Amino acid sequence: MSAVLRAPALPVAPPRVPLAQRLRASLFPDALSGLITATLLLAALWAGWKLLAWGLLDAETAANPNTCRAAAGACWGVVRDKYRLVFLGRYPMAEQWRPVAASLLLLGSVGVAALPRFFGRAGMAMLLAGLTGFGVLMAGGVAGLAPVPSDLWGGLPLTLFLAVIACLAGVPLGILLALGRRSSLPLIRILCTGFIEAVRGVPLITLLFFGAFVLPMLVPAQWRVDPMVRIAVCLAAFSAAYLAEVFRGGLQAVPQGQVMAAQAMGFTRVQVLRHVVLPQALRVTIAPTVSNFIGAVKDTSLVAIVNIYDITGSLKMAMSDPHWIAYFVEMYMVVCTVYLLIGLGIARYGRFLESRYALQ
């Protein structure tokens, strides 16, 4: 009997449904759903029109409080008058090109280091170079730059600096804490577990108060460091404690059989960790790590409580002007937009990493 060979059937693409039909099926499948959809659409259109009229059609752009009082809509003149103070803080007016250049340098180094081709030592070198250049430009005292004390730093450059420090230092510290919590040595396991639970068990503002006011009283005067450094360390420690639990979950997701197979092939413990465990653990923790990074950026807004004026603190300082205090909503919308753009950028980058390094 002769066998008949048949080629496998090619997959048939489903018929393309028109957009109007898909929208009708998803938004108006029945009478009740259609009524709810129509109500929500009408409410959204009404709210959108009101916002457009307030923010654009009836808005006032002149930097004059008296003119704004007669306007029926928003007063964007407050942004024109206070944007330097909000975005650059109390940095000396004649030197404000330096925080702008420092921010661009820091963002550029972070953007280049975030490219997959620069992952590793090259990326770390770029980040360290960017942070060093940021510090030199902001602090001055070298290359003919006038010295500027850290208590005059503020605005968006300070927010970016603290966020990068918290994320950059939080990742390696979080990995070490996660490994320490899983260690077979009792002392290391107890210390790492105690640190993680202690930091996660208190509000961030408690750590900031400790770093800003309590720690200087506990150490000799000659050992005290700049308040900006203490606050950055507190943010990094807070971020590391939360990332440690994220990475611990990733480490537990790696099958133990792969570890045993690598050990059977003669890999050392460090090689198993570097080539087998960590690559898989970091892949499965991309999404929660990105969420922690977004949270770290937003957490920088709390440093204003300890007299470190990031963009939120500079906003509060700018809106203490009695002539503009009635128009705080407009300034808060601008600052919220800045945070939103940063968060969306981080989230978009996280989705790129997830699609690139997804486990098959």
C-alpha positions as a printed NumPy array, in Angstrom:
array([[  0.   ,   0.   ,   0.   ],
       [  1.416,   3.31 ,  -1.007],
       [  1.421,   6.029,   1.553],
       [ -0.004,   9.381,   0.57 ],
       [  2.027,  12.313,   1.821],
       [  0.067,  15.43 ,   2.495],
       [  1.555,  18.812,   3.129],
       [  0.469,  20.415,   6.393],
       [ -2.37 ,  22.83 ,   5.989],
       [ -1.344,  26.456,   6.1  ],
       [ -3.039,  28.568,   8.762],
       [ -5.927,  30.547,   7.388],
       [ -5.98 ,  34.19 ,   8.416],
       [ -9.272,  35.158,  10.035],
       [-11.438,  37.501,   7.995],
       [-10.81 ,  41.167,   8.666],
       [-13.694,  42.75 ,  10.522],
       [-14.37 ,  46.437,   9.731],
       [-13.54 ,  48.907,  12.482],
       [-17.11 ,  50.189,  12.767],
       [-18.402,  46.653,  13.289],
       [-15.783,  45.923,  15.96 ],
       [-16.597,  49.136,  17.823],
       [-20.297,  48.372,  17.709],
       [-19.72 ,  44.845,  19.001],
       [-17.528,  46.011,  21.898],
       [-19.293,  49.251,  22.876],
       [-22.946,  48.602,  21.951],
       [-23.497,  44.824,  22.24 ],
       [-26.906,  45.274,  23.865],
       [-29.296,  48.018,  24.988],
       [-27.93 ,  48.389,  28.546],
       [-24.296,  48.439,  27.449],
       [-25.14 ,  50.937,  24.722],
       [-26.863,  53.217,  27.225],
       [-23.868,  53.104,  29.581],
       [-21.439,  53.732,  26.712],
       [-23.446,  56.676,  25.406],
       [-23.695,  58.187,  28.895],
       [-19.954,  57.886,  29.476],
       [-19.169,  59.326,  26.038],
       [-21.429,  62.315,  26.619],
       [-19.879,  62.914,  30.057],
       [-16.38 ,  62.68 ,  28.567],
       [-17.257,  65.111,  25.785],
       [-18.784,  67.567,  28.257],
       [-15.751,  67.379,  30.569],
       [-13.386,  67.696,  27.611],
       [-15.178,  70.79 ,  26.34 ],
       [-15.133,  72.416,  29.771],
       [-11.42 ,  71.687,  30.142],
       [-10.699,  73.03 ,  26.664],
       [-12.643,  76.219,  27.35 ],
       [-10.938,  76.723,  30.73 ],
       [ -7.415,  75.848,  29.648],
       [ -7.321,  77.337,  26.155],
       [-10.291,  79.302,  24.851],
       [-10.875,  81.49 ,  27.93 ],
       [ -7.3  ,  81.351,  29.277],
       [ -5.022,  84.299,  29.954],
       [ -1.306,  84.164,  29.147],
       [ -0.167,  87.597,  30.32 ],
       [  2.165,  87.469,  33.331],
       [  0.003,  89.95 ,  35.216],
       [ -2.125,  88.92 ,  38.224],
       [ -4.543,  91.81 ,  37.673],
       [ -5.237,  90.697,  34.105],
       [ -5.724,  87.107,  35.238],
       [ -8.376,  88.104,  37.757],
       [-10.582,  89.309,  34.914],
       [-10.133,  86.094,  32.89 ],
       [-12.818,  83.43 ,  32.902],
       [-10.376,  80.566,  32.36 ],
       [ -6.906,  79.509,  33.381],
       [ -4.065,  81.906,  34.034],
       [ -0.95 ,  80.594,  32.327],
       [  0.831,  83.838,  33.114],
       [  1.865,  82.295,  36.425],
       [  3.877,  79.737,  34.475],
       [  5.65 ,  82.48 ,  32.52 ],
       [  6.459,  84.317,  35.727],
       [  7.484,  81.391,  37.952],
       [  8.851,  78.723,  35.63 ],
       [ 12.498,  79.497,  36.439],
       [ 11.95 ,  79.143,  40.169],
       [  9.898,  75.966,  39.778],
       [ 12.176,  74.181,  37.323],
       [ 15.576,  75.465,  38.5  ],
       [ 14.952,  76.304,  42.149],
       [ 17.064,  78.915,  43.893],
       [ 20.11 ,  78.342,  41.727],
       [ 21.841,  81.684,  40.983],
       [ 20.236,  83.397,  38.014],
       [ 23.534,  84.109,  36.227],
       [ 24.528,  80.429,  36.427],
       [ 21.247,  78.78 ,  35.506],
       [ 22.665,  77.429,  32.276],
       [ 24.579,  74.947,  34.412],
       [ 21.599,  73.007,  35.834],
       [ 20.102,  72.903,  32.345],
       [ 23.33 ,  71.496,  30.894],
       [ 23.715,  69.127,  33.853],
       [ 20.186,  67.765,  33.368],
       [ 20.726,  67.213,  29.653],
       [ 24.03 ,  65.47 ,  30.365],
       [ 22.428,  63.204,  32.973],
       [ 19.447,  62.355,  30.776],
       [ 21.749,  61.713,  27.821],
       [ 23.94 ,  59.322,  29.775],
       [ 20.903,  57.477,  31.148],
       [ 19.359,  57.252,  27.669],
       [ 22.518,  55.859,  26.069],
       [ 23.203,  53.445,  28.95 ],
       [ 19.626,  52.154,  28.631],
       [ 20.32 ,  50.856,  25.111],
       [ 20.778,  47.06 ,  25.182],
       [ 24.095,  47.261,  23.303],
       [ 25.565,  49.219,  26.236],
       [ 24.319,  46.956,  29.013],
       [ 27.136,  46.032,  31.358],
       [ 30.373,  47.831,  32.105],
       [ 30.043,  50.333,  29.245],
       [ 26.63 ,  51.454,  30.466],
       [ 27.784,  51.72 ,  34.072],
       [ 30.765,  53.814,  32.975],
       [ 28.422,  56.151,  31.079],
       [ 26.12 ,  56.502,  34.073],
       [ 29.011,  57.25 ,  36.417],
       [ 30.392,  59.771,  33.924],
       [ 26.987,  61.433,  33.662],
       [ 26.59 ,  61.637,  37.437],
       [ 30.12 ,  62.999,  37.814],
       [ 29.512,  65.615,  35.135],
       [ 26.226,  66.522,  36.788],
       [ 27.949,  67.03 ,  40.145],
       [ 30.745,  69.109,  38.633],
       [ 28.365,  71.392,  36.765],
       [ 26.022,  71.833,  39.705],
       [ 28.608,  72.243,  42.455],
       [ 31.252,  74.16 ,  40.481],
       [ 34.527,  75.13 ,  42.078],
       [ 36.53 ,  73.683,  39.161],
       [ 37.245,  74.691,  35.564],
       [ 36.392,  78.302,  36.344],
       [ 32.862,  77.495,  37.517],
       [ 31.662,  79.474,  40.516],
       [ 30.959,  77.226,  43.523],
       [ 27.268,  76.759,  44.361],
       [ 26.336,  75.032,  47.662],
       [ 23.938,  72.104,  47.506],
       [ 21.274,  73.94 ,  49.511],
       [ 20.716,  76.115,  46.424],
       [ 20.134,  73.148,  44.165],
       [ 16.524,  72.514,  43.32 ],
       [ 13.811,  72.067,  40.761],
       [ 13.774,  69.469,  38.008],
       [ 17.574,  68.834,  37.985],
       [ 17.457,  67.796,  41.627],
       [ 14.445,  65.533,  41.014],
       [ 16.27 ,  63.802,  38.166],
       [ 19.461,  63.449,  40.203],
       [ 17.746,  61.904,  43.23 ],
       [ 15.638,  59.59 ,  41.061],
       [ 18.674,  58.316,  39.138],
       [ 20.6  ,  57.743,  42.368],
       [ 17.692,  55.859,  43.945],
       [ 17.222,  53.608,  40.907],
       [ 20.891,  53.145,  40.037],
       [ 21.975,  52.27 ,  43.568],
       [ 18.775,  50.432,  44.418],
       [ 19.225,  47.688,  41.817],
       [ 22.604,  46.253,  42.934],
       [ 21.751,  46.771,  46.598],
       [ 18.409,  45.074,  46.075],
       [ 20.052,  42.089,  44.365],
       [ 22.578,  41.73 ,  47.206],
       [ 19.816,  41.953,  49.823],
       [ 17.722,  39.367,  47.981],
       [ 20.68 ,  37.005,  47.781],
       [ 21.506,  37.649,  51.42 ],
       [ 17.961,  36.87 ,  52.492],
       [ 18.253,  33.5  ,  50.729],
       [ 21.733,  32.822,  52.101],
       [ 22.481,  29.658,  54.041],
       [ 24.544,  31.673,  56.537],
       [ 22.224,  32.623,  59.439],
       [ 23.946,  35.908,  60.318],
       [ 23.804,  37.26 ,  56.749],
       [ 20.216,  36.078,  56.335],
       [ 19.106,  37.702,  59.598],
       [ 20.853,  41.005,  58.837],
       [ 19.43 ,  41.267,  55.321],
       [ 15.954,  40.246,  56.412],
       [ 16.028,  42.701,  59.303],
       [ 17.12 ,  45.559,  57.034],
       [ 14.442,  44.815,  54.444],
       [ 11.621,  44.504,  56.937],
       [ 12.734,  47.535,  58.954],
       [ 12.929,  49.813,  55.916],
       [  9.707,  48.535,  54.362],
       [  7.914,  48.788,  57.684],
       [  8.32 ,  52.559,  58.093],
       [  7.208,  55.449,  55.87 ],
       [  9.806,  57.03 ,  53.612],
       [  9.406,  60.335,  55.424],
       [ 10.71 ,  58.637,  58.584],
       [ 13.931,  57.681,  56.811],
       [ 14.276,  61.177,  55.381],
       [ 13.884,  62.747,  58.824],
       [ 16.441,  60.305,  60.214],
       [ 18.949,  61.122,  57.473],
       [ 18.372,  64.859,  57.6  ],
       [ 18.109,  65.558,  61.339],
       [ 18.85 ,  62.514,  63.505],
       [ 21.939,  61.072,  61.821],
       [ 24.012,  64.288,  62.147],
       [ 23.5  ,  64.138,  65.918],
       [ 24.755,  60.553,  66.118],
       [ 28.098,  60.979,  64.345],
       [ 31.059,  63.286,  65.058],
       [ 31.094,  66.616,  63.27 ],
       [ 34.079,  65.657,  61.103],
       [ 32.214,  62.611,  59.772],
       [ 29.09 ,  64.452,  58.706],
       [ 28.418,  64.519,  54.994],
       [ 26.398,  66.905,  52.865],
       [ 22.615,  66.754,  53.493],
       [ 22.058,  66.038,  49.804],
       [ 24.182,  62.895,  50.064],
       [ 22.334,  61.724,  53.177],
       [ 18.963,  62.171,  51.502],
       [ 20.156,  60.355,  48.37 ],
       [ 21.362,  57.439,  50.512],
       [ 17.981,  57.246,  52.258],
       [ 16.149,  57.144,  48.924],
       [ 18.512,  54.466,  47.619],
       [ 18.047,  52.351,  50.761],
       [ 14.261,  52.658,  50.535],
       [ 14.281,  51.674,  46.872],
       [ 16.676,  48.764,  47.518],
       [ 14.479,  47.295,  50.254],
       [ 11.459,  47.104,  47.957],
       [ 13.48 ,  45.894,  44.969],
       [ 15.006,  43.161,  47.143],
       [ 11.609,  41.498,  47.511],
       [ 11.004,  41.833,  43.778],
       [ 14.321,  40.177,  42.974],
       [ 13.76 ,  37.489,  45.625],
       [ 10.58 ,  36.506,  43.823],
       [ 12.527,  36.353,  40.559],
       [ 15.211,  34.164,  42.127],
       [ 12.569,  31.748,  43.418],
       [ 11.068,  31.516,  39.914],
       [ 14.258,  29.952,  38.476],
       [ 13.844,  26.149,  38.407],
       [ 16.199,  24.418,  40.835],
       [ 16.917,  21.787,  38.204],
       [ 18.772,  24.338,  36.091],
       [ 20.98 ,  25.225,  39.045],
       [ 21.749,  21.567,  39.678],
       [ 22.482,  20.996,  35.989],
       [ 24.927,  23.899,  35.912],
       [ 26.655,  22.624,  39.049],
       [ 26.928,  19.169,  37.475],
       [ 28.698,  20.757,  34.5  ],
       [ 31.349,  22.145,  36.822],
       [ 30.1  ,  25.734,  37.214],
       [ 31.098,  27.492,  40.399],
       [ 28.463,  29.142,  42.591],
       [ 29.367,  32.563,  41.207],
       [ 29.17 ,  31.301,  37.627],
       [ 25.8  ,  29.663,  38.266],
       [ 24.501,  32.895,  39.717],
       [ 25.914,  35.053,  36.933],
       [ 25.128,  32.922,  33.873],
       [ 22.067,  30.904,  34.888],
       [ 20.113,  32.382,  37.793],
       [ 20.349,  36.173,  37.523],
       [ 19.629,  36.47 ,  33.757],
       [ 16.356,  34.581,  34.195],
       [ 15.431,  36.238,  37.489],
       [ 15.949,  39.733,  36.104],
       [ 13.871,  38.927,  33.032],
       [ 10.808,  37.887,  34.98 ],
       [ 11.065,  40.934,  37.261],
       [ 11.168,  43.617,  34.568],
       [  7.562,  44.76 ,  35.095],
       [  7.68 ,  45.12 ,  38.92 ],
       [ 11.132,  46.714,  38.714],
       [  9.806,  49.335,  36.307],
       [  6.906,  50.006,  38.684],
       [  9.397,  50.551,  41.506],
       [ 11.387,  52.955,  39.34 ],
       [  8.269,  55.013,  38.662],
       [  7.543,  55.01 ,  42.386],
       [ 11.11 ,  56.132,  43.122],
       [ 10.661,  59.143,  40.837],
       [  7.443,  60.129,  42.603],
       [  8.959,  59.523,  46.045],
       [ 11.481,  62.301,  45.426],
       [  8.634,  64.773,  45.978],
       [  8.784,  63.999,  49.725],
       [ 12.25 ,  65.511,  50.149],
       [ 10.651,  68.966,  50.284],
       [  9.53 ,  68.119,  53.825],
       [ 13.194,  68.077,  54.948],
       [ 14.051,  71.362,  53.196],
       [ 15.395,  69.822,  49.975],
       [ 13.616,  71.7  ,  47.206],
       [ 13.003,  69.396,  44.282],
       [ 10.482,  70.416,  41.625],
       [  7.567,  69.932,  44.045],
       [  9.302,  71.87 ,  46.812],
       [ 10.223,  74.648,  44.382],
       [  6.588,  74.754,  43.288],
       [  5.415,  75.271,  46.875],
       [  8.041,  77.966,  47.344],
       [  6.99 ,  79.731,  44.132],
       [  3.313,  79.63 ,  45.039],
       [  3.966,  81.345,  48.363],
       [  3.895,  84.598,  46.377],
       [  0.601,  86.241,  47.49 ],
       [  0.063,  87.728,  44.016],
       [ -0.046,  84.3  ,  42.351],
       [ -1.298,  82.053,  45.147],
       [ -4.791,  81.876,  43.644],
       [ -3.431,  80.201,  40.492],
       [ -1.752,  77.191,  42.046],
       [ -3.865,  74.787,  39.971],
       [ -2.148,  75.821,  36.742],
       [  1.336,  75.304,  38.187],
       [  0.406,  71.958,  39.704],
       [ -0.902,  70.832,  36.321],
       [  2.426,  71.687,  34.729],
       [  4.394,  69.803,  37.375],
       [  2.011,  66.852,  37.164],
       [  2.594,  66.78 ,  33.414],
       [  6.348,  66.566,  34.007],
       [  5.916,  63.603,  36.369],
       [  3.48 ,  61.989,  33.922],
       [  5.927,  62.28 ,  31.014],
       [  8.742,  60.771,  33.088],
       [  6.504,  57.928,  34.247],
       [  5.231,  57.212,  30.739],
       [  8.791,  57.196,  29.419],
       [  9.893,  54.662,  32.031],
       [  6.807,  52.521,  31.415],
       [  7.377,  52.566,  27.655],
       [ 10.978,  51.517,  28.137],
       [  9.854,  48.714,  30.432],
       [  7.478,  47.375,  27.755],
       [ 10.354,  47.459,  25.261],
       [ 12.527,  45.381,  27.602],
       [  9.685,  42.932,  28.244],
       [  9.163,  42.322,  24.536],
       [ 12.904,  42.042,  23.853],
       [ 13.804,  39.724,  26.719],
       [ 10.583,  37.772,  27.131],
       [ 11.121,  34.136,  28.101],
       [  9.897,  31.853,  25.314]])
